[in-house]
């Protein structure tokens, strides 16, 4: 239970949670971005 108290009860625990959540959402955004760009037809220049 000390783990959960440290994770949710301290400033470094909350920053760890924020960093993990940010990295998960950034990964989801990049996957969707690259899939969308890969499915576009190539542009002629």
N, C-alpha and C positions, 0 to 999 in steps of 0.2 A: 504494500500500500504506500510505502514511501515514494515509490516511483511515480504514482499518480499524483501524490501531493506535490512532489517537485515539478512535475510536468504542468499541472494546472495552477499551482500556487506560488510559483516564483517567476520573476521577470525573465530569466533565461529559459525557463520552460515554455512560457507563453511566446517568446520570440522563436523558439524552436518549432512550435506548432504553426506559427504564422509563416515561417520559412518553408515548412513542409507543404502547407496548403498552397502557398504561392507557387512552388515548384510543380505541384500537381496540375494546377490550373494553367501554368505556362506550358507544360508538356501537352495538355489537351489542346490548347490554342495552336501550338506549332504543328501538331499532327493534322488538325483540321485545315490550317493554312496551307501546308504542303500538299495535302490531298486535293484541295481546291485548285491550287496553282498547277498541279500535275495534270489535272483533267481539262484545263483550258487548252484550246488549240494554239499552236505557235503563231506568233505575230510576225508578219513580214516587215522588214525594215528597209 
